Amino acid sequence: MRKVDLQQQAVRLIGQLSTEKLKSAIDYLVYLQDAETRNVSSEHEAPAQDLGTAIHELFKPFGGVELEIPPREPAREPPRFD
């Protein structure tokens, strides 16, 4: 159930229910939203490899890529605000 649908249901319930029933209905809608969040989280598993390894595997068929890494330089002087 999408969040918008849950909000629309909540608005409809406000007009129809007493305060006590409304509280239990809101608790139920929150439960549904939490359940949806748990389902989405469980569908997305952590990747089997890290990003660097995945990129390396993509370029492997082409012979890889050799990058020239520039040498480090000293940090510049921080700006003065006086």
MOFEN-V675886 format. One record per run of one state. SS is the DSSP state (~ for helix, > for strand, _ for the rest). FROM is the first residue (numbers start at 1). LEN is the number of residues. If there is no record, write none. Layout:
BEGIN
ss/from/len
SS/FROM/LEN
SS/FROM/LEN
END
This chain:
BEGIN
ss/from/len
_/1/2
~/3/14
_/17/2
~/19/25
_/44/7
~/51/10
_/61/22
END
